Amino acid sequence: MTVPASTLPADDRLIVALDVPNALAGLDLAGKLGDSVSFYKVGLGMLTAGGMALANELKHDMGKKVFLDMKLFDIGATVEAAVRGIARFDLDFLTVHGDPYVVKSAKEGAAGTGLKVLAVTILTSLDRADLDGALIREGEILDLVTERAARAFEAGADGVIASPREAAAIRALPEAAGKLIVTPGVRPAGAALGDQKRVETPASALLAGADHLVVGRPIWKAEDPLAATQAILSEIRGI
């Protein structure tokens, strides 16, 4: 018997990005989604609009898991100090750029806590032309992403952020054993791409080896965010 979509429970593999204007809008969306979502991402754009208060309320008042997407990048001592402060909030995931020295410093800051450090490989909004403009060395994006992922794992990263198109190649790395792959750039079939360039559907991302999917606009911009969430849960059910 098929379970109606409206009854599908939350799945930790789905992380809903609260890329909305402020903390009040984030709480409103979380309230609409209710028990259908157990994991939320709070990003850099929310930081000056009550983001840390939102993260704290989601975690400690609502019992949700929280991914703080800060993409930290600075000298080692600064990264370590920032992560040590963030770790006191008892959140679940934190992103830093995937340069090995940044990852090592972040892991030192998170030492003794449950905070998992995720290394950004190459942003899913970028393509080869963007990398050329930024003077990033030549090479196929897939090759650059997998090399950065391997180096981040060697530096101690608990996981990496990469597009779903690179998930299978990263999962095949020996260094990826026991590590997390978290994929933004996930769009349900027919959804607008927005500023994402390397995208796949939720099901294909999981089948490629992703552990978690980050989905934002297809949910929070939907006329019915709960129905959009349930459609994704239905798509990934049983995978």
C-alpha positions in Angstrom: 0.0 0.0 0.0 1.4 3.4 -1.0 1.7 5.8 1.9 0.2 9.2 1.1 2.9 11.9 0.6 1.4 14.0 3.4 2.2 11.3 6.0 5.9 10.8 5.1 8.2 11.5 8.1 11.3 13.6 8.1 14.5 12.2 6.6 17.8 13.5 7.9 19.3 13.1 4.4 17.2 16.2 3.4 18.6 19.5 4.7 16.4 22.5 4.0 18.3 25.7 3.4 16.7 28.7 5.2 18.0 31.2 2.7 15.2 33.6 3.6 15.5 37.3 4.5 15.7 37.0 8.3 15.3 34.8 11.4 11.6 35.4 11.7 11.0 34.2 8.2 13.2 31.2 8.9 11.1 30.3 12.0 7.9 30.8 10.0 9.1 28.4 7.4 10.2 25.8 9.9 6.8 26.1 11.6 5.1 25.4 8.2 7.3 22.4 7.6 6.8 21.0 11.1 7.8 17.3 11.6 8.5 16.9 7.8 12.0 18.4 8.2 14.6 17.5 10.9 17.7 19.2 9.4 18.1 22.9 8.5 20.9 25.0 7.0 21.6 28.5 8.1 23.9 30.3 5.8 26.1 33.4 5.7 23.4 35.6 4.2 21.4 35.1 7.4 24.3 36.0 9.7 23.4 39.7 10.1 19.7 38.9 10.2 19.6 36.8 13.4 21.2 33.7 12.0 22.9 32.5 15.1 19.8 33.1 17.2 17.8 31.1 14.6 20.3 28.3 14.6 20.2 28.2 18.4 16.4 28.1 18.5 16.1 25.4 15.8 18.6 23.3 17.7 17.7 23.8 21.3 14.0 24.8 21.3 12.8 22.8 18.3 15.1 19.8 18.5 16.3 20.1 14.9 19.8 19.4 13.5 21.6 22.5 12.2 24.1 23.0 9.5 25.9 26.3 9.8 27.1 27.2 6.3 29.7 29.9 7.0 32.4 28.8 4.5 35.1 30.1 6.7 38.4 31.2 5.1 41.2 33.0 6.9 44.6 32.5 8.5 44.7 29.3 10.6 44.6 31.0 14.0 41.5 33.0 13.1 39.7 30.0 11.7 40.5 27.9 14.8 39.3 30.7 17.1 36.1 31.1 15.1 35.3 27.4 15.1 36.0 27.1 18.8 33.4 29.8 19.4 30.9 28.2 17.1 31.4 24.8 18.6 30.0 26.1 21.9 26.5 26.3 20.3 26.4 22.5 19.9 25.4 22.6 16.3 25.9 19.7 13.9 27.7 20.8 10.6 30.0 23.7 9.8 31.5 24.6 6.4 35.0 25.9 5.8 36.9 26.3 2.5 38.7 23.1 1.6 42.3 24.3 1.7 44.1 21.8 3.9 45.5 24.4 6.4 42.0 25.8 6.9 40.5 22.3 7.5 43.3 21.4 10.0 42.7 24.7 11.9 38.9 24.2 11.9 39.3 20.6 13.3 41.5 22.0 16.0 38.8 24.5 16.9 36.2 21.8 17.0 38.2 19.3 19.0 36.3 17.6 21.7 32.9 18.5 20.4 30.4 16.9 18.1 30.6 19.6 15.4 31.5 18.1 12.0 33.7 20.1 9.7 32.7 20.0 6.1 35.2 21.3 3.4 33.9 23.2 0.4 35.5 21.9 -2.8 34.2 24.1 -5.7 31.0 26.0 -5.3 28.1 24.5 -7.3 27.3 28.0 -8.8 30.7 28.0 -10.6 31.7 26.6 -14.0 35.1 26.5 -15.8 34.6 30.0 -17.1 34.2 31.3 -13.5 37.3 29.4 -12.4 39.3 30.9 -15.3 38.1 34.4 -14.2 39.4 33.7 -10.7 42.8 32.5 -12.0 42.1 28.9 -10.8 44.5 26.5 -12.5 43.4 24.7 -15.6 41.7 21.3 -15.5 38.3 19.7 -15.6 36.1 20.7 -12.6 35.5 17.0 -11.8 39.3 16.5 -11.5 39.8 19.6 -9.4 36.9 18.8 -7.1 38.1 15.2 -6.4 41.6 16.4 -5.8 40.5 19.1 -3.3 38.2 16.5 -1.6 41.1 14.0 -1.2 43.3 16.7 0.3 40.5 17.9 2.6 39.9 14.4 3.8 43.7 13.9 4.5 43.6 17.2 6.5 40.9 15.7 8.7 37.6 17.0 7.2 34.6 15.0 8.3 33.0 15.5 4.9 33.0 17.7 1.8 30.6 19.9 0.0 30.4 19.2 -3.7 27.8 19.1 -6.5 25.9 15.9 -7.0 27.7 15.5 -10.4 31.0 14.9 -8.5 29.5 12.7 -5.7 30.3 9.4 -7.4 33.9 10.3 -8.1 34.4 11.5 -4.5 32.8 8.4 -3.0 35.2 6.3 -5.0 38.2 7.9 -3.4 40.0 5.7 -0.8 40.2 8.8 1.4 36.4 9.1 1.4 35.8 5.9 3.5 33.6 6.9 6.4 33.3 10.5 5.3 30.3 12.6 4.4 29.3 14.0 1.0 26.8 16.8 1.2 25.4 18.1 -2.0 23.9 21.5 -2.7 22.8 22.1 -6.3 19.9 19.7 -5.9 16.8 20.5 -7.9 13.7 18.4 -8.3 12.8 17.6 -11.9 11.3 20.7 -13.6 12.6 23.2 -10.9 14.3 26.4 -11.9 18.1 26.3 -11.7 18.5 29.8 -10.2 22.2 30.5 -9.8 23.2 26.8 -9.7 25.1 25.3 -12.7 26.0 21.8 -11.7 22.8 20.2 -10.6 21.0 16.9 -10.3 17.7 15.6 -8.9 17.4 14.4 -5.3 17.3 10.7 -6.2 20.2 10.9 -8.6 22.3 12.7 -6.0 21.8 10.0 -3.4 22.4 7.2 -5.9 25.7 8.9 -6.9 26.9 8.6 -3.3 25.6 11.7 -1.5 24.8 11.4 2.2 22.8 14.6 2.5 21.0 16.9 0.0 20.7 20.6 0.5 17.5 22.1 -1.0 16.5 25.7 -0.6 14.6 27.7 -3.2 12.5 24.7 -4.6 11.0 24.6 -1.1 10.9 28.1 0.4 9.8 29.7 -2.9 7.1 27.1 -3.6 3.5 28.1 -3.2 3.1 25.2 -0.8 6.5 24.6 0.9 5.2 21.6 2.8 3.9 19.9 -0.4 7.3 20.6 -2.1 9.1 19.0 0.8 6.8 16.0 0.8 7.4 15.5 -2.9 11.2 15.3 -2.3 10.7 12.9 0.6 8.6 10.8 -1.7 11.3 10.8 -4.4 14.1 9.7 -2.1 12.0 7.2 -0.1 13.5 3.7 -0.3 16.9 4.9 -1.8 
